[in-house]
Amino acid sequence: MIDSDIIDKLRVTPGKQVKLKEWATGWAFADEVEKAGKAAVKARASEILNQSLEHLASAQQVLYADNRYALLVVLQAMDAAGKDGTIKHVMSGVNPQGCEVHSFKKPSTEELEHNFLWRYSRCLPERGRIGIFNRSYYEEVLVVRVHPELLANQVCATEKPKKKQWEHRFEDINAFEHHLSRNGTKIVKFFLHLSKGEQKKRFLERLDRPEKNWKFSSSDLAERAHWNDYTEAFEDAITETSTKWAPWHIIPADDKWATRALVADILATTIDSLDLRYPKLSETEQAALASAREQLENEK
């Protein structure tokens, strides 16, 4: 496991004003990490990832058997930050029957006829399971804020000034997450922090490599042109919604190996904090098991 003091540097303190330029995008996000050197840190990251994968696989079984908690993982980022790859590598060891990934595309007509949280609430993990939101209800204070014309498609009960619109949505999100937390859903939120230079490099790679051409869209460049607007929107959203019950972690995303090790370690540590345990059988249940054993052993 990574030292908790180092992980604390990635967690956004509730009430703290976030300025993303003050947060590292590369592997050397803390002095003690940088002093260790890239080669040593990369080797250690590989060990941590492997250990965390084993830990998550076993912890998922206890999460399911305990059946008191659910785990909701929220991933947000600029385009090409590595959300898909992070999910693929970090969750590769878990049982797919107990883990669901949801990616939210353009809302349907039915979804637009409900409040902005409705379509996300329908996909929440049940107790004993892990749910991953690859983008989430935070899009409703990010892409909709950068492109306010999208609000015209959302039926609102009242007219609100633009500033109040986002304040109200932050309040709604905090209340929504607080409700989930009180009812057994542990929420872990990751912002994969990618630099503009690294995004350009990854876009060019998608253009240069035929097997990656399908991942590139002209809309990627259109959204990149709004980089500063998205940065401001992310800063406000993280500042207003990093809470004690659902904290944000700002994860450096320029080095994929570092991103994956950090996310895996935080998830493993989070599940540990739930104090999960296998159910203790009653005397009646134990007697039933003893009877079943005797029946099986006496079979001819």
C-alpha positions as a printed Julia matrix, in Angstrom:
300×3 Matrix{Float64}:
   0.0     0.0     0.0
   1.05    3.59   -0.59
   1.76    5.67    2.51
  -1.41    7.45    3.6
   0.44   10.78    3.85
   1.19   10.59    0.13
  -2.39    9.69   -0.78
  -3.6    12.6     1.36
  -1.82   14.93   -1.07
  -4.2    13.76   -3.81
  -7.4    14.13   -1.8
  -9.21   17.47   -1.98
  -9.95   18.88    1.46
 -13.63   19.87    1.77
 -13.99   23.61    1.38
 -10.58   24.07   -0.24
 -10.51   26.19   -3.39
  -9.11   24.11   -6.23
  -6.82   25.59   -8.86
  -5.76   22.79  -11.18
  -2.51   24.49  -12.21
  -1.34   23.88   -8.63
  -1.86   20.11   -8.97
   0.68   17.88  -10.69
  -0.19   15.98  -13.86
   2.94   13.79  -13.84
   4.27   10.96  -11.69
   6.38   13.26   -9.44
   3.39   14.75   -7.63
   5.04   14.83   -4.18
   8.58   15.68   -3.02
   9.17   12.24   -1.51
   8.03   10.58   -4.73
  10.29   12.75   -6.89
  13.31   12.07   -4.64
  12.89    8.32   -5.11
  13.46    8.69   -8.85
  11.31    7.69  -11.81
  12.76    4.18  -12.3
  12.23    3.2    -8.66
   8.75    4.76   -8.53
   7.68    3.03  -11.75
   8.87   -0.35  -10.46
   7.07    0.19   -7.16
   3.91    1.29   -9.01
   3.88   -2.05  -10.85
   4.12   -3.92   -7.53
   1.35   -1.82   -5.98
  -0.94   -2.38   -8.95
  -0.48   -6.16   -8.81
  -1.0    -6.23   -5.03
  -4.08   -4.04   -5.29
  -5.58   -6.23   -8.03
  -5.31   -9.27   -5.76
  -6.67   -7.26   -2.86
  -9.66   -6.0    -4.86
 -10.47   -9.49   -6.11
 -10.64  -10.93   -2.59
 -12.29   -7.84   -1.09
 -15.06   -7.98   -3.69
 -16.06  -11.42   -2.44
 -16.38  -10.15    1.12
 -18.26   -7.05   -0.1
 -20.8    -9.34   -1.77
 -21.08  -11.74    1.18
 -21.32   -8.94    3.75
 -24.11   -7.31    1.72
 -24.21   -4.08    3.73
 -22.37   -1.73    1.41
 -22.07   -0.8    -2.26
 -19.09    0.95   -3.83
 -19.61    3.71   -6.42
 -16.54    4.82   -8.36
 -16.85    8.08  -10.31
 -14.32    8.89  -13.05
 -14.15   12.32  -14.67
 -11.48   13.81  -16.9
 -10.63   15.69  -20.05
 -10.72   13.63  -23.25
  -7.87   11.08  -23.63
  -6.99   11.11  -19.93
  -7.21    7.33  -19.73
 -10.53    6.56  -18.07
 -11.17    3.43  -20.16
  -7.64    2.12  -19.66
  -7.78    2.77  -15.94
 -11.0     0.77  -15.62
  -9.59   -2.05  -17.77
  -6.36   -2.43  -15.78
  -7.55   -1.66  -12.24
 -10.69   -3.8   -12.36
  -9.21   -6.67  -14.39
  -9.21   -9.06  -11.43
 -12.72   -8.55  -10.1
 -15.65  -10.83  -10.83
 -17.67   -9.17  -13.65
 -20.88  -10.47  -12.07
 -20.32   -8.11   -9.14
 -19.11   -5.06  -11.04
 -20.9    -2.88  -13.61
 -19.5    -0.06  -15.72
 -21.82    2.65  -17.02
 -20.85    5.19  -19.67
 -23.42    7.91  -20.18
 -23.95    9.23  -23.68
 -26.33   11.86  -25.04
 -29.53   11.75  -22.91
 -32.67   10.28  -24.44
 -35.99   12.09  -24.71
 -37.29   10.11  -21.73
 -34.25   11.05  -19.63
 -34.62   14.73  -20.5
 -38.18   14.64  -19.18
 -36.85   13.88  -15.68
 -34.58   15.74  -13.27
 -30.89   15.77  -14.18
 -29.96   13.06  -11.66
 -32.65   10.57  -12.69
 -30.82    8.6   -15.34
 -27.78    8.18  -13.11
 -29.75    7.07  -10.06
 -31.2     4.2   -12.12
 -27.69    2.79  -12.58
 -26.49    2.87   -8.99
 -24.89   -0.34   -7.66
 -26.93   -2.48   -5.32
 -25.53   -3.61   -1.98
 -22.64   -6.01   -2.31
 -21.61   -4.69   -5.72
 -19.22   -2.23   -7.34
 -20.52    0.36   -9.79
 -18.26    2.46  -12.01
 -19.47    5.63  -13.69
 -17.24    6.43  -16.67
 -18.37   10.05  -16.71
 -21.35   10.73  -14.5
 -23.89   13.24  -13.23
 -20.96   15.65  -13.04
 -21.35   16.12  -16.79
 -24.43   18.15  -15.82
 -22.16   20.83  -14.3
 -19.33   20.4   -16.81
 -20.28   19.89  -20.46
 -23.68   21.54  -19.92
 -21.95   24.51  -18.33
 -19.44   24.85  -21.17
 -22.29   24.42  -23.67
 -25.24   26.16  -21.95
 -27.36   25.79  -25.09
 -27.87   22.16  -23.97
 -29.95   23.46  -21.07
 -32.68   24.28  -23.55
 -33.31   20.55  -23.92
 -33.76   20.08  -20.19
 -37.23   20.77  -18.85
 -36.88   22.89  -15.69
 -39.67   23.71  -13.27
 -38.41   27.23  -12.69
 -36.24   29.77  -14.44
 -32.96   30.42  -12.64
 -30.12   32.83  -13.26
 -27.11   31.01  -14.75
 -24.95   31.35  -11.62
 -27.71   30.04   -9.38
 -28.28   27.15  -11.8
 -24.84   25.7   -11.04
 -25.01   26.5    -7.32
 -28.3    24.64   -7.09
 -26.91   21.67   -8.98
 -23.9    21.49   -6.67
 -26.29   21.5    -3.71
 -28.36   18.74   -5.32
 -25.29   16.61   -6.04
 -24.01   16.97   -2.48
 -27.4    16.05   -1.06
 -27.68   13.1    -3.46
 -24.26   11.77   -2.48
 -24.91   12.35    1.21
 -28.12   10.35    0.93
 -26.27    7.5    -0.79
 -23.52    7.54    1.82
 -26.01    7.41    4.69
 -27.62    4.39    3.06
 -24.53    2.28    2.57
 -23.02    3.41   -0.73
 -19.36    4.34   -0.4
 -18.43    6.93   -3.03
 -14.92    7.44   -4.4
 -14.4    10.16   -7.0
 -11.37   10.51   -9.28
 -10.46   13.41  -11.54
  -7.73   12.17  -13.89
  -5.63   15.3   -14.3
  -4.13   15.43  -17.79
  -1.94   18.22  -19.15
  -2.85   19.9   -22.41
   0.48   18.87  -23.9
  -0.09   15.19  -23.08
  -3.59   15.32  -24.54
  -2.13   16.63  -27.81
   0.39   13.79  -27.8
  -2.34   11.18  -27.29
  -4.56   12.7   -29.98
  -1.64   12.58  -32.45
  -1.02    8.94  -31.52
  -4.64    8.17  -32.35
  -4.15    9.78  -35.75
  -0.79    8.09  -36.43
  -1.78    4.54  -35.48
  -4.43    2.93  -37.73
  -5.66    0.68  -34.93
  -6.44    3.79  -32.89
  -8.04    5.9   -35.63
 -11.51    4.87  -34.5
 -10.92    6.53  -31.13
 -10.48    9.97  -32.68
 -13.36   12.27  -33.53
 -13.43   15.77  -34.92
 -15.45   16.69  -31.85
 -12.32   15.98  -29.78
 -10.64   19.02  -31.31
 -13.78   21.09  -30.92
 -13.88   20.32  -27.19
 -10.13   20.91  -26.84
 -10.76   24.48  -28.01
 -12.76   24.91  -24.78
  -9.89   23.75  -22.56
  -9.91   26.84  -20.34
 -13.7    26.73  -19.95
 -13.58   23.08  -18.94
 -10.74   23.77  -16.52
 -12.8    26.45  -14.78
 -15.85   24.18  -14.69
 -13.84   21.3   -13.2
 -12.28   23.59  -10.6
 -15.67   24.84   -9.44
 -17.26   21.38   -9.44
 -14.44   19.78   -7.44
 -14.27   22.69   -5.02
 -18.02   22.64   -4.35
 -18.51   18.87   -4.15
 -15.49   17.43   -2.38
 -17.05   16.41    0.91
 -16.23   14.25    3.89
 -18.64   11.57    2.65
 -17.63   11.77   -1.04
 -14.14   13.26   -1.47
 -12.47   14.01   -4.78
  -9.0    12.68   -5.58
  -7.01   14.56   -8.23
  -4.9    11.87   -9.88
  -1.94   12.77  -12.14
  -2.76   11.28  -15.55
   0.21   12.07  -17.79
   1.85    8.75  -16.84
  -0.65    5.9   -17.16
   1.33    3.52  -14.94
   1.17    6.03  -12.09
  -2.54    6.71  -12.62
  -3.48    3.05  -12.46
  -1.39    2.28   -9.38
  -2.81    5.25   -7.47
  -6.44    4.5    -8.35
  -6.03    0.81   -7.51
  -4.42    1.57   -4.15
  -7.11    4.09   -3.17
  -9.9     1.67   -4.08
  -8.3    -1.19   -2.12
  -7.79    1.07    0.9
 -11.37    2.36    0.64
 -12.84   -1.13    0.69
 -10.66   -1.95    3.72
 -12.13    1.03    5.56
 -15.61   -0.52    5.37
 -14.72   -3.2     7.94
 -16.28   -5.92    5.83
 -16.73   -9.43    7.17
 -18.29  -12.71    6.2
 -21.71  -13.22    7.84
 -21.66  -15.13   11.14
 -24.01  -18.09   11.03
 -26.58  -18.66   13.76
 -26.64  -21.9    15.73
 -29.59  -23.06   13.62
 -27.71  -22.38   10.39
 -24.58  -24.11   11.7
 -26.68  -27.13   12.64
 -28.13  -27.2     9.12
 -24.63  -27.18    7.66
 -23.57  -30.03    9.95
 -26.61  -31.99    8.81
 -25.77  -31.35    5.16
 -22.18  -32.49    5.73
 -23.37  -35.71    7.39
 -25.79  -36.38    4.54
 -23.08  -35.9     1.93
 -20.51  -38.0     3.76
 -23.01  -40.87    4.15
 -23.92  -40.98    0.48
 -23.18  -44.28   -1.25
